[in-house]
Amino acid sequence: MSEAAHPIAVTSGRLRLLKALALIIMLVSVVHDGMYVLTGLPFDKGLSTLGLSAGAAVDKGYIQVDGVTPDGAAEAAGIRTGDWVRFDRPSDAYRGRVAPGERFEVSVRADEGVRKVQLVAPPSRANSLRVETILSGATNILLALAGGLIALRSPRLSGVVLGAALGAMGLVGTYTFLWENHPALQIPLILLFSVIMSASPVLLIAFALMMRREAFGRPVGVPWRVMLWVYAGAQLATLVVQSWVSLAFTTLPLLGDGFLVNVLSQWAGFLIALVVLGLGWREATGAERTRFGFLFVALTLLFMAGSGVGLLINLTGNDFSLGNPLAVASHVFMAGGIAAFLYASLRHKVVDMGFAVNRTLVFGALSTALLFAFFFAEWGAEQVIPAEMREASLLASAGIAFALFLVFHKIRDWVEKGVETVFFRRWRDNEAELRRFVRQAAFVTRPDALRQSTVTAFSRFAGGADVALYSQATTGYELSAGIVPGLPTAPDPDLQLLVRLRADREALEDELPLGVALALPTLHRNELSGFFVLGPKPGGELYRPDEIEALAEAALRIGLDLHALRVEALEAESREQRQRAELLEQQVQRALMAGAARA
């Protein structure tokens, strides 16, 4: 591998700094998205509203009202839809939630002129359940967490940059929610959210260029690097203009409020990143081509979920409810993008996270997701069935609950079977082959043949890793089959590895000698009769928990088989010795009898 393609060391100061930055982005996104989810839950948060919604139209510090809540503070002050309002503290116009009893001085401009009014926030109350809000926030949290995991675990700079980009894409928006609306926090948070969202396409372009460099072992061309810096500068300028226009409630010639310019700039960044990935796919071959292809598809779906369909929703009335087909399409694209990314990561190692996937955790997460899905399904059923029908018959309610219970288990089994086939079929086949070998090992008749065939089977199971078997000898342990470079043929009995194996009597995967990734004991009556050592996998992957468990169980079974062969060999030797002794005794008896006859 050329130096240009070699991953930057994990101990690099730059890599640690970027990982910290990516985790901060992830944390900000998760907290902000969590606030958004809370707004959709039906309980009293102790916060109130002013009963008006501001539109996009602005004029000389005034912002046009596009909706007034009945019986709210705005209606009580005589504010109507279409009026223009200006808060004495301009940032209050963005505060979606305020403290009950908080007062606001507002100038109202209507057809009859300008007047001053005071808005008093009413007492807080619980809002209704908004499923679309919870669903949108939850998927964005999942995307941000995926980005944080990738950034934390990836040993490559490109993986960290991609994690930061996904964390930024997981931010649900720049508006503040609930307690983020505190006057001291609101404007700094809006600016922070704007910076993070503006950075996401820049990070995606940087990741795409880094991936090309790592895949093909050569630096990217100067024009591409210049393009990245030019685009980053354009994004910064767009961010500054958009922030100033928003906070000053004004417009600019040709640019207006800057919304369309900002959207087009976001689109341009995503499209540039996709072009780079597409060119990489066209140039790559084999596994690298698959990686480029899956990344292209996953990021296209995420782009369509946010900037693509999201823009259409903004232009057609900002209706993000599940009754709008565009909103449903946005959720489908988001789920599809996350699913494609997870599939590519688990099945095709699109991003090297140095992470050992545990099937138990995967199926546990899957069951949890299905439980949430059926919770919403039950809620939906309650909305469809008339309330008087549900209240009139407890038997009907019990029947609905029982039906959902039966359907849940059927669907869970079907989904788990599908996931096992799609994601883990190779793992399952590999384990089945190892188990088949262990069963057949009981019928091998020569210890040397069993040792050598076991080393071969373990190496095949581990993807071609080096494997060595050490067996008990008169003075300790000695190499009896296979080899792991760098290890002695007769290790010191007090070597730390052997001490730990004798004491723990279980598989070891940490604090091992150089060149050893896994050590497996073979036991007889809780005494160490030998051990296997496995080197790292040629592809650099870690040994998964299920692989370690399968290898450890196989090592114990093989150890017992080797002990049985050793016992059989000793019994055969003992029988041979007895036969020799009997033959010798017979010869002695015949000699004595012959001597007596001669005498």
Stockholm file with secondary structure:
# STOCKHOLM 1.0

chainA/1-599         MSEAAHPIAVTSGRLRLLKALALIIMLVSVVHDGMYVLTGLPFDKGLSTLGLSAGAAVDKGYIQVDGVTPDGAAEAAGIRTGDWVRFDRPSDAYRGRVAPGERFEVSVRADEGVRKVQLVAPPSRANSLRVETILSGATNILLALAGGLIALRSPRLSGVVLGAALGAMGLVGTYTFLWENHPALQIPLILLFSVIMSASPVLLIAFALMMRREAFGRPVGVPWRVMLWVYAGAQLATLVVQSWVSLAFTTLPLLGDGFLVNVLSQWAGFLIALVVLGLGWREATGAERTRFGFLFVALTLLFMAGSGVGLLINLTGNDFSLGNPLAVASHVFMAGGIAAFLYASLRHKVVDMGFAVNRTLVFGALSTALLFAFFFAEWGAEQVIPAEMREASLLASAGIAFALFLVFHKIRDWVEKGVETVFFRRWRDNEAELRRFVRQAAFVTRPDALRQSTVTAFSRFAGGADVALYSQATTGYELSAGIVPGLPTAPDPDLQLLVRLRADREALEDELPLGVALALPTLHRNELSGFFVLGPKPGGELYRPDEIEALAEAALRIGLDLHALRVEALEAESREQRQRAELLEQQVQRALMAGAARA
#=GR chainA/1-599 SS CCTTTSCCCTTCHHHHHHHHHHHHHHHHHHHHHHHHHHHTSSSCCSCBCCSEEEEEEEETTEEEEEEECTTSHHHHTTCCTTCEEEESSGGGGGCSCBCTTCEEEEEEEETTEEEEEEEECCCCCCCCCCHHHHHHHHHHHHHHHHHHHHHHHCSSHHHHHHHHHHHHHTCCCSSCCGGGGCHHHHHHHHHHHHHHHHHHHHHHHHHHHHHHHHHHTSCCCHHHHHHHHHHHHHHHHHHHHHHHHHHHTCCBTTTBTSHHHHHHHHHHHHHHHHHHHHHHHHHCCHHHHHHHHHHHHHHHHHHIIIIIHHHHHHHTTCCCSTTSHHHHHHHHHHHHHHHHHHHHHHHHCSSCCCCCCCHHHHHHHHHHHHHHHHHHHHHHHHHHSCHHHHHHCHHHHHHHHHHHHHHHHHHHHHHHHHHHHHHSHHHHHHHHHHHHHHHHHTTCCCHHHHHHHHHHHHHHHTTSCCEEEEEEETTEEEEEEECCTTCCSSCCTTCHHHHHHHHHCSCBCSSCCTTCSEEEEEEETTEEEEEEEECCCTTCCCCCHHHHHHHHHHHHHHHHHHHHHHHHHHHHHHHHHHHHHHHHHHHHHHHHHHHHHHC
#=GC SS_cons         CCTTTSCCCTTCHHHHHHHHHHHHHHHHHHHHHHHHHHHTSSSCCSCBCCSEEEEEEEETTEEEEEEECTTSHHHHTTCCTTCEEEESSGGGGGCSCBCTTCEEEEEEEETTEEEEEEEECCCCCCCCCCHHHHHHHHHHHHHHHHHHHHHHHCSSHHHHHHHHHHHHHTCCCSSCCGGGGCHHHHHHHHHHHHHHHHHHHHHHHHHHHHHHHHHHTSCCCHHHHHHHHHHHHHHHHHHHHHHHHHHHTCCBTTTBTSHHHHHHHHHHHHHHHHHHHHHHHHHCCHHHHHHHHHHHHHHHHHHIIIIIHHHHHHHTTCCCSTTSHHHHHHHHHHHHHHHHHHHHHHHHCSSCCCCCCCHHHHHHHHHHHHHHHHHHHHHHHHHHSCHHHHHHCHHHHHHHHHHHHHHHHHHHHHHHHHHHHHHSHHHHHHHHHHHHHHHHHTTCCCHHHHHHHHHHHHHHHTTSCCEEEEEEETTEEEEEEECCTTCCSSCCTTCHHHHHHHHHCSCBCSSCCTTCSEEEEEEETTEEEEEEEECCCTTCCCCCHHHHHHHHHHHHHHHHHHHHHHHHHHHHHHHHHHHHHHHHHHHHHHHHHHHHHHC
//
